[in-house]
Amino acid sequence: MDDRKPAAGAPTIDEIYRQLKKGLGHELVDDNNVFELIRRSEQDGQAVLAQELREWKFPCKPDRPEAPARRAGHR
């Protein structure tokens, strides 16, 4: 369990992690807790959650705009 004391009224890492495992609480992730949450997810074998948190921290930025989608019937 995480013994660090958050600011008054702020959720703890444990509380945030429990919410994330339920698919909730994404708005509680920030630059100050994302690495601890990734570590906790990996430690618990929550690979999908760990990947989602890594993507939150390091969003992909394409080098080029995506090609327009092909319309049905066009080659």
N, CA, C and O atoms as a Tripos MOL2 file, in Angstrom:
@<TRIPOS>MOLECULE
protein
  300   299    75     0     0
PROTEIN
NO_CHARGES

@<TRIPOS>ATOM
      1 N           0.8410   -1.1790    0.0000 N.3       1 MET1
      2 CA          0.0000    0.0000    0.0000 C.3       1 MET1
      3 C           0.8830    1.2380    0.0000 C.2       1 MET1
      4 O           1.9870    1.2090    0.5420 O.2       1 MET1
      5 N           0.4270    2.2900   -0.5810 N.am      2 ASP2
      6 CA          1.1550    3.5370   -0.6810 C.3       2 ASP2
      7 C           0.8920    4.3750    0.5650 C.2       2 ASP2
      8 O          -0.2540    4.7080    0.8660 O.2       2 ASP2
      9 N           1.9670    4.7170    1.2940 N.am      3 ASP3
     10 CA          1.8230    5.4740    2.5340 C.3       3 ASP3
     11 C           1.9760    6.9700    2.3470 C.2       3 ASP3
     12 O           1.8230    7.7250    3.3080 O.2       3 ASP3
     13 N           2.2750    7.4210    1.1320 N.am      4 ARG4
     14 CA          2.4210    8.8570    0.9220 C.3       4 ARG4
     15 C           1.0990    9.5500    1.1740 C.2       4 ARG4
     16 O           0.0360    9.0330    0.8310 O.2       4 ARG4
     17 N           1.1740   10.7210    1.7750 N.am      5 LYS5
     18 CA         -0.0370   11.4850    2.1010 C.3       5 LYS5
     19 C          -0.3430   12.4730    0.9760 C.2       5 LYS5
     20 O           0.4730   13.3500    0.6930 O.2       5 LYS5
     21 N          -1.5030   12.3470    0.3330 N.am      6 PRO6
     22 CA         -1.8910   13.2980   -0.7080 C.3       6 PRO6
     23 C          -2.3860   14.5880   -0.0750 C.2       6 PRO6
     24 O          -2.6050   14.6610    1.1350 O.2       6 PRO6
     25 N          -2.5560   15.5900   -0.9000 N.am      7 ALA7
     26 CA         -3.1270   16.8530   -0.4220 C.3       7 ALA7
     27 C          -4.4990   16.5690    0.1670 C.2       7 ALA7
     28 O          -5.1690   15.6160   -0.2320 O.2       7 ALA7
     29 N          -4.9120   17.3910    1.1080 N.am      8 ALA8
     30 CA         -6.2060   17.1870    1.7670 C.3       8 ALA8
     31 C          -7.3160   17.0280    0.7360 C.2       8 ALA8
     32 O          -7.4770   17.8720   -0.1460 O.2       8 ALA8
     33 N          -8.0710   15.9590    0.8450 N.am      9 GLY9
     34 CA         -9.1880   15.7180   -0.0640 C.3       9 GLY9
     35 C          -8.8090   15.0420   -1.3650 C.2       9 GLY9
     36 O          -9.6890   14.5730   -2.0860 O.2       9 GLY9
     37 N          -7.5140   14.9740   -1.6910 N.am     10 ALA10
     38 CA         -7.0820   14.3290   -2.9290 C.3      10 ALA10
     39 C          -7.0570   12.8190   -2.7240 C.2      10 ALA10
     40 O          -6.6930   12.3480   -1.6460 O.2      10 ALA10
     41 N          -7.4390   12.0530   -3.7480 N.am     11 PRO11
     42 CA         -7.4220   10.5970   -3.6050 C.3      11 PRO11
     43 C          -5.9880   10.0640   -3.5510 C.2      11 PRO11
     44 O          -5.0790   10.6550   -4.1330 O.2      11 PRO11
     45 N          -5.7970    8.9600   -2.8610 N.am     12 THR12
     46 CA         -4.4830    8.3280   -2.7870 C.3      12 THR12
     47 C          -4.2330    7.5220   -4.0600 C.2      12 THR12
     48 O          -5.1460    7.2840   -4.8510 O.2      12 THR12
     49 N          -2.9860    7.1100   -4.2420 N.am     13 ILE13
     50 CA         -2.6410    6.2490   -5.3790 C.3      13 ILE13
     51 C          -3.4930    4.9790   -5.3350 C.2      13 ILE13
     52 O          -3.9940    4.5240   -6.3620 O.2      13 ILE13
     53 N          -3.6490    4.4170   -4.1440 N.am     14 ASP14
     54 CA         -4.4580    3.1960   -4.0080 C.3      14 ASP14
     55 C          -5.8940    3.4260   -4.4460 C.2      14 ASP14
     56 O          -6.4730    2.5830   -5.1320 O.2      14 ASP14
     57 N          -6.4750    4.5470   -4.0630 N.am     15 GLU15
     58 CA         -7.8600    4.8490   -4.4490 C.3      15 GLU15
     59 C          -7.9820    5.0350   -5.9620 C.2      15 GLU15
     60 O          -8.9210    4.5410   -6.5860 O.2      15 GLU15
     61 N          -7.0270    5.7480   -6.5340 N.am     16 ILE16
     62 CA         -7.0440    5.9700   -7.9870 C.3      16 ILE16
     63 C          -6.8930    4.6400   -8.7120 C.2      16 ILE16
     64 O          -7.6100    4.3660   -9.6750 O.2      16 ILE16
     65 N          -5.9670    3.8230   -8.2520 N.am     17 TYR17
     66 CA         -5.7190    2.5300   -8.8940 C.3      17 TYR17
     67 C          -6.9590    1.6430   -8.8330 C.2      17 TYR17
     68 O          -7.3060    1.0030   -9.8260 O.2      17 TYR17
     69 N          -7.6150    1.5980   -7.7090 N.am     18 ARG18
     70 CA         -8.8500    0.7990   -7.5950 C.3      18 ARG18
     71 C          -9.9060    1.2880   -8.5810 C.2      18 ARG18
     72 O         -10.6090    0.4810   -9.1890 O.2      18 ARG18
     73 N         -10.0220    2.5950   -8.7420 N.am     19 GLN19
     74 CA        -10.9900    3.1400   -9.6960 C.3      19 GLN19
     75 C         -10.6140    2.7670  -11.1250 C.2      19 GLN19
     76 O         -11.4760    2.3870  -11.9170 O.2      19 GLN19
     77 N          -9.3270    2.8750  -11.4570 N.am     20 LEU20
     78 CA         -8.8790    2.5450  -12.8080 C.3      20 LEU20
     79 C          -9.1500    1.0810  -13.1360 C.2      20 LEU20
     80 O          -9.5290    0.7660  -14.2640 O.2      20 LEU20
     81 N          -8.9660    0.1900  -12.1800 N.am     21 LYS21
     82 CA         -9.2400   -1.2310  -12.4150 C.3      21 LYS21
     83 C         -10.7090   -1.4790  -12.7040 C.2      21 LYS21
     84 O         -11.0530   -2.4790  -13.3340 O.2      21 LYS21
     85 N         -11.5790   -0.5880  -12.2560 N.am     22 LYS22
     86 CA        -13.0140   -0.6910  -12.5280 C.3      22 LYS22
     87 C         -13.3960    0.0270  -13.8280 C.2      22 LYS22
     88 O         -14.5620    0.0240  -14.2240 O.2      22 LYS22
     89 N         -12.4050    0.6430  -14.4890 N.am     23 GLY23
     90 CA        -12.6820    1.3900  -15.7050 C.3      23 GLY23
     91 C         -13.1050    2.8220  -15.4320 C.2      23 GLY23
     92 O         -13.6270    3.4930  -16.3230 O.2      23 GLY23
     93 N         -12.8890    3.2980  -14.2160 N.am     24 LEU24
     94 CA        -13.2760    4.6460  -13.7990 C.3      24 LEU24
     95 C         -12.0270    5.4350  -13.4010 C.2      24 LEU24
     96 O         -10.9240    4.8900  -13.3710 O.2      24 LEU24
     97 N         -12.2070    6.7080  -13.0990 N.am     25 GLY25
     98 CA        -11.1590    7.5130  -12.4910 C.3      25 GLY25
     99 C         -10.0550    8.0030  -13.4030 C.2      25 GLY25
    100 O          -9.0300    8.4800  -12.9160 O.2      25 GLY25
    101 N         -10.2320    7.9010  -14.7100 N.am     26 HIS26
    102 CA         -9.1750    8.3500  -15.6170 C.3      26 HIS26
    103 C          -8.8500    9.8340  -15.4370 C.2      26 HIS26
    104 O          -7.7230   10.2620  -15.6870 O.2      26 HIS26
    105 N          -9.8310   10.6060  -15.0070 N.am     27 GLU27
    106 CA         -9.6000   12.0420  -14.8120 C.3      27 GLU27
    107 C          -8.6850   12.3130  -13.6210 C.2      27 GLU27
    108 O          -8.2170   13.4380  -13.4500 O.2      27 GLU27
    109 N          -8.4270   11.3110  -12.8050 N.am     28 LEU28
    110 CA         -7.5650   11.4700  -11.6360 C.3      28 LEU28
    111 C          -6.0840   11.2400  -11.9460 C.2      28 LEU28
    112 O          -5.2210   11.5380  -11.1210 O.2      28 LEU28
    113 N          -5.7910   10.7080  -13.1410 N.am     29 VAL29
    114 CA         -4.4080   10.4610  -13.5490 C.3      29 VAL29
    115 C          -3.7720   11.7910  -13.9310 C.2      29 VAL29
    116 O          -4.3580   12.5890  -14.6630 O.2      29 VAL29
    117 N          -2.5590   12.0150  -13.4220 N.am     30 ASP30
    118 CA         -1.8350   13.2370  -13.7840 C.3      30 ASP30
    119 C          -0.3390   12.9440  -13.8470 C.2      30 ASP30
    120 O           0.0930   11.8180  -13.5990 O.2      30 ASP30
    121 N           0.4420   13.9590  -14.1800 N.am     31 ASP31
    122 CA          1.8940   13.7900  -14.3010 C.3      31 ASP31
    123 C           2.5410   13.3560  -12.9930 C.2      31 ASP31
    124 O           3.6180   12.7600  -13.0100 O.2      31 ASP31
    125 N           1.9130   13.6380  -11.8770 N.am     32 ASN32
    126 CA          2.4930   13.3080  -10.5800 C.3      32 ASN32
    127 C           2.2580   11.8600  -10.1650 C.2      32 ASN32
    128 O           2.9720   11.3530   -9.3000 O.2      32 ASN32
    129 N           1.2780   11.1800  -10.7580 N.am     33 ASN33
    130 CA          0.9780    9.8230  -10.3100 C.3      33 ASN33
    131 C           1.0430    8.7590  -11.4100 C.2      33 ASN33
    132 O           0.9370    7.5690  -11.1170 O.2      33 ASN33
    133 N           1.2110    9.1620  -12.6470 N.am     34 VAL34
    134 CA          1.1160    8.2040  -13.7510 C.3      34 VAL34
    135 C           2.1920    7.1230  -13.6850 C.2      34 VAL34
    136 O           1.9060    5.9600  -13.9720 O.2      34 VAL34
    137 N           3.4180    7.4760  -13.3170 N.am     35 PHE35
    138 CA          4.4700    6.4640  -13.2930 C.3      35 PHE35
    139 C           4.2370    5.4400  -12.1800 C.2      35 PHE35
    140 O           4.4830    4.2510  -12.3800 O.2      35 PHE35
    141 N           3.7750    5.8800  -11.0300 N.am     36 GLU36
    142 CA          3.4490    4.9620   -9.9420 C.3      36 GLU36
    143 C           2.2800    4.0620  -10.3480 C.2      36 GLU36
    144 O           2.2770    2.8720  -10.0340 O.2      36 GLU36
    145 N           1.3000    4.6170  -11.0340 N.am     37 LEU37
    146 CA          0.1590    3.8200  -11.4870 C.3      37 LEU37
    147 C           0.5720    2.7890  -12.5370 C.2      37 LEU37
    148 O           0.0600    1.6690  -12.5430 O.2      37 LEU37
    149 N           1.4950    3.1620  -13.4200 N.am     38 ILE38
    150 CA          2.0220    2.2090  -14.4060 C.3      38 ILE38
    151 C           2.7480    1.0850  -13.6860 C.2      38 ILE38
    152 O           2.5360   -0.0890  -13.9900 O.2      38 ILE38
    153 N           3.6020    1.4370  -12.7320 N.am     39 ARG39
    154 CA          4.3540    0.4400  -11.9780 C.3      39 ARG39
    155 C           3.4030   -0.5190  -11.2590 C.2      39 ARG39
    156 O           3.5960   -1.7350  -11.2880 O.2      39 ARG39
    157 N           2.3940    0.0290  -10.6250 N.am     40 ARG40
    158 CA          1.4220   -0.7850   -9.8860 C.3      40 ARG40
    159 C           0.6760   -1.7180  -10.8380 C.2      40 ARG40
    160 O           0.4560   -2.8870  -10.5200 O.2      40 ARG40
    161 N           0.2910   -1.2090  -11.9920 N.am     41 SER41
    162 CA         -0.4280   -2.0280  -12.9780 C.3      41 SER41
    163 C           0.4340   -3.1890  -13.4600 C.2      41 SER41
    164 O          -0.0390   -4.3210  -13.5570 O.2      41 SER41
    165 N           1.6940   -2.9050  -13.7620 N.am     42 GLU42
    166 CA          2.5950   -3.9570  -14.2190 C.3      42 GLU42
    167 C           2.8150   -4.9870  -13.1160 C.2      42 GLU42
    168 O           2.8370   -6.1870  -13.3880 O.2      42 GLU42
    169 N           2.9740   -4.5390  -11.9000 N.am     43 GLN43
    170 CA          3.1970   -5.4240  -10.7580 C.3      43 GLN43
    171 C           2.0020   -6.3580  -10.5520 C.2      43 GLN43
    172 O           2.1760   -7.5210  -10.1880 O.2      43 GLN43
    173 N           0.7990   -5.8510  -10.7830 N.am     44 ASP44
    174 CA         -0.4210   -6.6440  -10.6070 C.3      44 ASP44
    175 C          -0.8070   -7.4490  -11.8420 C.2      44 ASP44
    176 O          -1.8210   -8.1470  -11.8350 O.2      44 ASP44
    177 N          -0.0080   -7.3590  -12.8980 N.am     45 GLY45
    178 CA         -0.3190   -8.0990  -14.1150 C.3      45 GLY45
    179 C          -1.4400   -7.4820  -14.9360 C.2      45 GLY45
    180 O          -2.0530   -8.1600  -15.7610 O.2      45 GLY45
    181 N          -1.7120   -6.2050  -14.7170 N.am     46 GLN46
    182 CA         -2.7540   -5.4850  -15.4600 C.3      46 GLN46
    183 C          -2.1240   -4.8430  -16.7070 C.2      46 GLN46
    184 O          -1.9810   -3.6230  -16.7820 O.2      46 GLN46
    185 N          -1.7510   -5.6880  -17.6860 N.am     47 ALA47
    186 CA         -1.0170   -5.2240  -18.8600 C.3      47 ALA47
    187 C          -1.7900   -4.1870  -19.6700 C.2      47 ALA47
    188 O          -1.2010   -3.2190  -20.1490 O.2      47 ALA47
    189 N          -3.0730   -4.3720  -19.8270 N.am     48 VAL48
    190 CA         -3.8770   -3.4340  -20.6220 C.3      48 VAL48
    191 C          -3.9230   -2.0750  -19.9270 C.2      48 VAL48
    192 O          -3.7480   -1.0430  -20.5740 O.2      48 VAL48
    193 N          -4.1530   -2.0700  -18.6330 N.am     49 LEU49
    194 CA         -4.1870   -0.8160  -17.8950 C.3      49 LEU49
    195 C          -2.8270   -0.1250  -17.9480 C.2      49 LEU49
    196 O          -2.7650    1.0900  -18.1360 O.2      49 LEU49
    197 N          -1.7460   -0.8710  -17.7890 N.am     50 ALA50
    198 CA         -0.4050   -0.2950  -17.8670 C.3      50 ALA50
    199 C          -0.1810    0.3490  -19.2340 C.2      50 ALA50
    200 O           0.3780    1.4430  -19.3230 O.2      50 ALA50
    201 N          -0.6200   -0.3330  -20.3050 N.am     51 GLN51
    202 CA         -0.4610    0.2200  -21.6500 C.3      51 GLN51
    203 C          -1.2940    1.4870  -21.8240 C.2      51 GLN51
    204 O          -0.8270    2.4580  -22.4180 O.2      51 GLN51
    205 N          -2.5080    1.4840  -21.3180 N.am     52 GLU52
    206 CA         -3.3540    2.6850  -21.4150 C.3      52 GLU52
    207 C          -2.6990    3.8640  -20.6960 C.2      52 GLU52
    208 O          -2.7440    4.9940  -21.1830 O.2      52 GLU52
    209 N          -2.1020    3.6050  -19.5570 N.am     53 LEU53
    210 CA         -1.4390    4.6730  -18.8070 C.3      53 LEU53
    211 C          -0.2050    5.1710  -19.5450 C.2      53 LEU53
    212 O           0.0650    6.3720  -19.5560 O.2      53 LEU53
    213 N           0.5580    4.2490  -20.1700 N.am     54 ARG54
    214 CA          1.7220    4.6770  -20.9680 C.3      54 ARG54
    215 C           1.2600    5.5420  -22.1350 C.2      54 ARG54
    216 O           1.8910    6.5520  -22.4490 O.2      54 ARG54
    217 N           0.1610    5.1510  -22.7790 N.am     55 GLU55
    218 CA         -0.3570    5.9460  -23.8960 C.3      55 GLU55
    219 C          -0.8510    7.3020  -23.4180 C.2      55 GLU55
    220 O          -0.7400    8.2900  -24.1440 O.2      55 GLU55
    221 N          -1.3940    7.3660  -22.2070 N.am     56 TRP56
    222 CA         -1.8190    8.6500  -21.6420 C.3      56 TRP56
    223 C          -0.6030    9.5500  -21.4560 C.2      56 TRP56
    224 O          -0.6480   10.7370  -21.7780 O.2      56 TRP56
    225 N           0.4780    8.9820  -20.9380 N.am     57 LYS57
    226 CA          1.6850    9.7650  -20.6580 C.3      57 LYS57
    227 C           2.4130   10.1540  -21.9350 C.2      57 LYS57
    228 O           2.9120   11.2730  -22.0520 O.2      57 LYS57
    229 N           2.4760    9.2360  -22.8890 N.am     58 PHE58
    230 CA          3.2350    9.4540  -24.1150 C.3      58 PHE58
    231 C           2.3250    9.2540  -25.3210 C.2      58 PHE58
    232 O           2.4350    8.2440  -26.0170 O.2      58 PHE58
    233 N           1.4230   10.2090  -25.5780 N.am     59 PRO59
    234 CA          0.5040   10.0350  -26.7070 C.3      59 PRO59
    235 C           1.2570    9.9680  -28.0310 C.2      59 PRO59
    236 O           2.2680   10.6430  -28.2240 O.2      59 PRO59
    237 N           0.7510    9.1550  -28.9220 N.am     60 CYS60
    238 CA          1.3510    9.0150  -30.2540 C.3      60 CYS60
    239 C           1.0730   10.2640  -31.0650 C.2      60 CYS60
    240 O          -0.0350   10.8000  -31.0490 O.2      60 CYS60
    241 N           2.0860   10.7160  -31.7670 N.am     61 LYS61
    242 CA          1.9260   11.8580  -32.6640 C.3      61 LYS61
    243 C           2.4130   11.4180  -34.0360 C.2      61 LYS61
    244 O           3.6150   11.2600  -34.2540 O.2      61 LYS61
    245 N           1.4880   11.2220  -34.9510 N.am     62 PRO62
    246 CA          1.8930   10.7370  -36.2780 C.3      62 PRO62
    247 C           2.7950   11.7470  -36.9810 C.2      62 PRO62
    248 O           2.6350   12.9590  -36.8340 O.2      62 PRO62
    249 N           3.7540   11.2130  -37.7530 N.am     63 ASP63
    250 CA          4.6780   12.0610  -38.5080 C.3      63 ASP63
    251 C           3.9960   12.7240  -39.6960 C.2      63 ASP63
    252 O           4.4390   13.7600  -40.1900 O.2      63 ASP63
    253 N           2.9220   12.1110  -40.1370 N.am     64 ARG64
    254 CA          2.2060   12.6660  -41.2900 C.3      64 ARG64
    255 C           0.7160   12.4820  -41.0580 C.2      64 ARG64
    256 O           0.3050   11.5900  -40.3160 O.2      64 ARG64
    257 N          -0.0770   13.3040  -41.6770 N.am     65 PRO65
    258 CA         -1.5210   13.1110  -41.5360 C.3      65 PRO65
    259 C          -1.9230   11.7680  -42.1170 C.2      65 PRO65
    260 O          -1.3130   11.2780  -43.0670 O.2      65 PRO65
    261 N          -2.9430   11.1860  -41.5420 N.am     66 GLU66
    262 CA         -3.4170    9.9040  -42.0430 C.3      66 GLU66
    263 C          -3.9880   10.0570  -43.4400 C.2      66 GLU66
    264 O          -4.5630   11.0870  -43.7920 O.2      66 GLU66
    265 N          -3.8150    9.0150  -44.2170 N.am     67 ALA67
    266 CA         -4.3730    9.0150  -45.5720 C.3      67 ALA67
    267 C          -5.8870    8.9950  -45.4690 C.2      67 ALA67
    268 O          -6.4380    8.3780  -44.5570 O.2      67 ALA67
    269 N          -6.5590    9.6580  -46.3830 N.am     68 PRO68
    270 CA         -8.0260    9.6320  -46.3400 C.3      68 PRO68
    271 C          -8.5410    8.2050  -46.4800 C.2      68 PRO68
    272 O          -7.9650    7.3980  -47.2100 O.2      68 PRO68
    273 N          -9.5950    7.9080  -45.8010 N.am     69 ALA69
    274 CA        -10.2050    6.5710  -45.8580 C.3      69 ALA69
    275 C         -10.7580    6.3350  -47.2570 C.2      69 ALA69
    276 O         -11.2930    7.2490  -47.8850 O.2      69 ALA69
    277 N         -10.6260    5.1160  -47.7340 N.am     70 ARG70
    278 CA        -11.1730    4.7700  -49.0360 C.3      70 ARG70
    279 C         -12.6710    4.5890  -48.9120 C.2      70 ARG70
    280 O         -13.1690    4.0300  -47.9340 O.2      70 ARG70
    281 N         -13.3750    5.0660  -49.9110 N.am     71 ARG71
    282 CA        -14.8220    4.8740  -49.9320 C.3      71 ARG71
    283 C         -15.1530    3.5560  -50.6070 C.2      71 ARG71
    284 O         -14.4400    3.1070  -51.5040 O.2      71 ARG71
    285 N         -16.2200    2.9530  -50.1740 N.am     72 ALA72
    286 CA        -16.6440    1.6780  -50.7740 C.3      72 ALA72
    287 C         -16.8320    1.8440  -52.2730 C.2      72 ALA72
    288 O         -17.4120    2.8290  -52.7310 O.2      72 ALA72
    289 N         -16.3370    0.8770  -53.0320 N.am     73 GLY73
    290 CA        -16.5110    0.8960  -54.4810 C.3      73 GLY73
    291 C         -15.4060    1.6220  -55.2190 C.2      73 GLY73
    292 O         -15.4040    1.6140  -56.4500 O.2      73 GLY73
    293 N         -14.4660    2.2480  -54.5270 N.am     74 HIS74
    294 CA        -13.3560    2.9550  -55.1770 C.3      74 HIS74
    295 C         -12.0670    2.1830  -54.9240 C.2      74 HIS74
    296 O         -11.8370    1.6440  -53.8420 O.2      74 HIS74
    297 N         -11.2370    2.1520  -55.9610 N.am     75 ARG75
    298 CA         -9.9550    1.4460  -55.8330 C.3      75 ARG75
    299 C          -8.8310    2.4240  -55.7990 C.2      75 ARG75
    300 O          -7.6700    2.0280  -55.6950 O.2      75 ARG75
@<TRIPOS>BOND
     1     1     2 1
     2     2     3 1
     3     3     4 2
     4     3     5 am
     5     5     6 1
     6     6     7 1
     7     7     8 2
     8     7     9 am
     9     9    10 1
    10    10    11 1
    11    11    12 2
    12    11    13 am
    13    13    14 1
    14    14    15 1
    15    15    16 2
    16    15    17 am
    17    17    18 1
    18    18    19 1
    19    19    20 2
    20    19    21 am
    21    21    22 1
    22    22    23 1
    23    23    24 2
    24    23    25 am
    25    25    26 1
    26    26    27 1
    27    27    28 2
    28    27    29 am
    29    29    30 1
    30    30    31 1
    31    31    32 2
    32    31    33 am
    33    33    34 1
    34    34    35 1
    35    35    36 2
    36    35    37 am
    37    37    38 1
    38    38    39 1
    39    39    40 2
    40    39    41 am
    41    41    42 1
    42    42    43 1
    43    43    44 2
    44    43    45 am
    45    45    46 1
    46    46    47 1
    47    47    48 2
    48    47    49 am
    49    49    50 1
    50    50    51 1
    51    51    52 2
    52    51    53 am
    53    53    54 1
    54    54    55 1
    55    55    56 2
    56    55    57 am
    57    57    58 1
    58    58    59 1
    59    59    60 2
    60    59    61 am
    61    61    62 1
    62    62    63 1
    63    63    64 2
    64    63    65 am
    65    65    66 1
    66    66    67 1
    67    67    68 2
    68    67    69 am
    69    69    70 1
    70    70    71 1
    71    71    72 2
    72    71    73 am
    73    73    74 1
    74    74    75 1
    75    75    76 2
    76    75    77 am
    77    77    78 1
    78    78    79 1
    79    79    80 2
    80    79    81 am
    81    81    82 1
    82    82    83 1
    83    83    84 2
    84    83    85 am
    85    85    86 1
    86    86    87 1
    87    87    88 2
    88    87    89 am
    89    89    90 1
    90    90    91 1
    91    91    92 2
    92    91    93 am
    93    93    94 1
    94    94    95 1
    95    95    96 2
    96    95    97 am
    97    97    98 1
    98    98    99 1
    99    99   100 2
   100    99   101 am
   101   101   102 1
   102   102   103 1
   103   103   104 2
   104   103   105 am
   105   105   106 1
   106   106   107 1
   107   107   108 2
   108   107   109 am
   109   109   110 1
   110   110   111 1
   111   111   112 2
   112   111   113 am
   113   113   114 1
   114   114   115 1
   115   115   116 2
   116   115   117 am
   117   117   118 1
   118   118   119 1
   119   119   120 2
   120   119   121 am
   121   121   122 1
   122   122   123 1
   123   123   124 2
   124   123   125 am
   125   125   126 1
   126   126   127 1
   127   127   128 2
   128   127   129 am
   129   129   130 1
   130   130   131 1
   131   131   132 2
   132   131   133 am
   133   133   134 1
   134   134   135 1
   135   135   136 2
   136   135   137 am
   137   137   138 1
   138   138   139 1
   139   139   140 2
   140   139   141 am
   141   141   142 1
   142   142   143 1
   143   143   144 2
   144   143   145 am
   145   145   146 1
   146   146   147 1
   147   147   148 2
   148   147   149 am
   149   149   150 1
   150   150   151 1
   151   151   152 2
   152   151   153 am
   153   153   154 1
   154   154   155 1
   155   155   156 2
   156   155   157 am
   157   157   158 1
   158   158   159 1
   159   159   160 2
   160   159   161 am
   161   161   162 1
   162   162   163 1
   163   163   164 2
   164   163   165 am
   165   165   166 1
   166   166   167 1
   167   167   168 2
   168   167   169 am
   169   169   170 1
   170   170   171 1
   171   171   172 2
   172   171   173 am
   173   173   174 1
   174   174   175 1
   175   175   176 2
   176   175   177 am
   177   177   178 1
   178   178   179 1
   179   179   180 2
   180   179   181 am
   181   181   182 1
   182   182   183 1
   183   183   184 2
   184   183   185 am
   185   185   186 1
   186   186   187 1
   187   187   188 2
   188   187   189 am
   189   189   190 1
   190   190   191 1
   191   191   192 2
   192   191   193 am
   193   193   194 1
   194   194   195 1
   195   195   196 2
   196   195   197 am
   197   197   198 1
   198   198   199 1
   199   199   200 2
   200   199   201 am
   201   201   202 1
   202   202   203 1
   203   203   204 2
   204   203   205 am
   205   205   206 1
   206   206   207 1
   207   207   208 2
   208   207   209 am
   209   209   210 1
   210   210   211 1
   211   211   212 2
   212   211   213 am
   213   213   214 1
   214   214   215 1
   215   215   216 2
   216   215   217 am
   217   217   218 1
   218   218   219 1
   219   219   220 2
   220   219   221 am
   221   221   222 1
   222   222   223 1
   223   223   224 2
   224   223   225 am
   225   225   226 1
   226   226   227 1
   227   227   228 2
   228   227   229 am
   229   229   230 1
   230   230   231 1
   231   231   232 2
   232   231   233 am
   233   233   234 1
   234   234   235 1
   235   235   236 2
   236   235   237 am
   237   237   238 1
   238   238   239 1
   239   239   240 2
   240   239   241 am
   241   241   242 1
   242   242   243 1
   243   243   244 2
   244   243   245 am
   245   245   246 1
   246   246   247 1
   247   247   248 2
   248   247   249 am
   249   249   250 1
   250   250   251 1
   251   251   252 2
   252   251   253 am
   253   253   254 1
   254   254   255 1
   255   255   256 2
   256   255   257 am
   257   257   258 1
   258   258   259 1
   259   259   260 2
   260   259   261 am
   261   261   262 1
   262   262   263 1
   263   263   264 2
   264   263   265 am
   265   265   266 1
   266   266   267 1
   267   267   268 2
   268   267   269 am
   269   269   270 1
   270   270   271 1
   271   271   272 2
   272   271   273 am
   273   273   274 1
   274   274   275 1
   275   275   276 2
   276   275   277 am
   277   277   278 1
   278   278   279 1
   279   279   280 2
   280   279   281 am
   281   281   282 1
   282   282   283 1
   283   283   284 2
   284   283   285 am
   285   285   286 1
   286   286   287 1
   287   287   288 2
   288   287   289 am
   289   289   290 1
   290   290   291 1
   291   291   292 2
   292   291   293 am
   293   293   294 1
   294   294   295 1
   295   295   296 2
   296   295   297 am
   297   297   298 1
   298   298   299 1
   299   299   300 2
@<TRIPOS>SUBSTRUCTURE
     1 MET1         2 RESIDUE 1 A MET
     2 ASP2         6 RESIDUE 1 A ASP
     3 ASP3        10 RESIDUE 1 A ASP
     4 ARG4        14 RESIDUE 1 A ARG
     5 LYS5        18 RESIDUE 1 A LYS
     6 PRO6        22 RESIDUE 1 A PRO
     7 ALA7        26 RESIDUE 1 A ALA
     8 ALA8        30 RESIDUE 1 A ALA
     9 GLY9        34 RESIDUE 1 A GLY
    10 ALA10       38 RESIDUE 1 A ALA
    11 PRO11       42 RESIDUE 1 A PRO
    12 THR12       46 RESIDUE 1 A THR
    13 ILE13       50 RESIDUE 1 A ILE
    14 ASP14       54 RESIDUE 1 A ASP
    15 GLU15       58 RESIDUE 1 A GLU
    16 ILE16       62 RESIDUE 1 A ILE
    17 TYR17       66 RESIDUE 1 A TYR
    18 ARG18       70 RESIDUE 1 A ARG
    19 GLN19       74 RESIDUE 1 A GLN
    20 LEU20       78 RESIDUE 1 A LEU
    21 LYS21       82 RESIDUE 1 A LYS
    22 LYS22       86 RESIDUE 1 A LYS
    23 GLY23       90 RESIDUE 1 A GLY
    24 LEU24       94 RESIDUE 1 A LEU
    25 GLY25       98 RESIDUE 1 A GLY
    26 HIS26      102 RESIDUE 1 A HIS
    27 GLU27      106 RESIDUE 1 A GLU
    28 LEU28      110 RESIDUE 1 A LEU
    29 VAL29      114 RESIDUE 1 A VAL
    30 ASP30      118 RESIDUE 1 A ASP
    31 ASP31      122 RESIDUE 1 A ASP
    32 ASN32      126 RESIDUE 1 A ASN
    33 ASN33      130 RESIDUE 1 A ASN
    34 VAL34      134 RESIDUE 1 A VAL
    35 PHE35      138 RESIDUE 1 A PHE
    36 GLU36      142 RESIDUE 1 A GLU
    37 LEU37      146 RESIDUE 1 A LEU
    38 ILE38      150 RESIDUE 1 A ILE
    39 ARG39      154 RESIDUE 1 A ARG
    40 ARG40      158 RESIDUE 1 A ARG
    41 SER41      162 RESIDUE 1 A SER
    42 GLU42      166 RESIDUE 1 A GLU
    43 GLN43      170 RESIDUE 1 A GLN
    44 ASP44      174 RESIDUE 1 A ASP
    45 GLY45      178 RESIDUE 1 A GLY
    46 GLN46      182 RESIDUE 1 A GLN
    47 ALA47      186 RESIDUE 1 A ALA
    48 VAL48      190 RESIDUE 1 A VAL
    49 LEU49      194 RESIDUE 1 A LEU
    50 ALA50      198 RESIDUE 1 A ALA
    51 GLN51      202 RESIDUE 1 A GLN
    52 GLU52      206 RESIDUE 1 A GLU
    53 LEU53      210 RESIDUE 1 A LEU
    54 ARG54      214 RESIDUE 1 A ARG
    55 GLU55      218 RESIDUE 1 A GLU
    56 TRP56      222 RESIDUE 1 A TRP
    57 LYS57      226 RESIDUE 1 A LYS
    58 PHE58      230 RESIDUE 1 A PHE
    59 PRO59      234 RESIDUE 1 A PRO
    60 CYS60      238 RESIDUE 1 A CYS
    61 LYS61      242 RESIDUE 1 A LYS
    62 PRO62      246 RESIDUE 1 A PRO
    63 ASP63      250 RESIDUE 1 A ASP
    64 ARG64      254 RESIDUE 1 A ARG
    65 PRO65      258 RESIDUE 1 A PRO
    66 GLU66      262 RESIDUE 1 A GLU
    67 ALA67      266 RESIDUE 1 A ALA
    68 PRO68      270 RESIDUE 1 A PRO
    69 ALA69      274 RESIDUE 1 A ALA
    70 ARG70      278 RESIDUE 1 A ARG
    71 ARG71      282 RESIDUE 1 A ARG
    72 ALA72      286 RESIDUE 1 A ALA
    73 GLY73      290 RESIDUE 1 A GLY
    74 HIS74      294 RESIDUE 1 A HIS
    75 ARG75      298 RESIDUE 1 A ARG
